[in-house]
Structure formats: structure tokens, C-alpha cells
Amino acid sequence: MSLAASAADLPPSYTRQASPGFCTAAENYTPADYAPTAQEVTNHLALAIAVAHSPRAMYNSSPLLVWANETVNYCGFAVGFFKTNEYNQETVMQCECFYSLMRHYMARDSY
């Protein structure tokens, strides 16, 4: 008996319910059009860490903290891939997606 779980096995609260166009900033990019450098991704990670540890984000009622934490996760993964000289497009695009969402809420909340 396999213990592996698939997305279909998870309760609905554990699956991401994103509408189409959830992250158009990342969906429209291909490495030929736009390939963030390791330095850009590292900068995204540094800002996201600062936001995620900020009391202003922690006690904010907007999803700013959620997107900051997602940015930390995926940009961290992307930096790890860069350190092994690998460009993982999916991870970098997720990093870009969550970074753009974090920046959206930063601007909206005058952060």
C-alpha cells in the first residue's frame, strides 16, 4: 500500500484555489522573454524576509504576510537552485509571482 498522497487526496482547504490570471506577472514570462538573474531573486528574497519579519506586516489584516512568506519560500528555493548552477523555471516564476503579489499589497497598504 502506497503512502503517497496526491492533490486529490487532500481536503479542499489544503489546495490552492486560484482564479485564472492569478499571477499574470509570472504566467506571461518565458526564459527567452525574461529570466530573472540570481541577484534579482536574491534581492526579492531579502525584501521578503524583511517584510515577513516586520510587525507592520504581521499585524496587517491584508494578505501581505502570506505573500511575503510565499515569496521567502519560493525565492529561497530558486536561490538554492542557482547555487547549484541550475535554472528552475517553475520555481523562479513562482518566486516572481509571489513577489509581485507581495509588492501589490505593499503598495496598496502604503507599506
Secondary structure, DSSP 4 states (H G I P E B T S, - for coil): ------GGGS-GGGS----TTTTHHHHT--TTT----HHHHHHHHHHHHHHHT-HHHHT-SSTHHHHHHHHHHHHHHHHHHHHTT---HHHHHHHHHHHHHHHHHHHHTT-
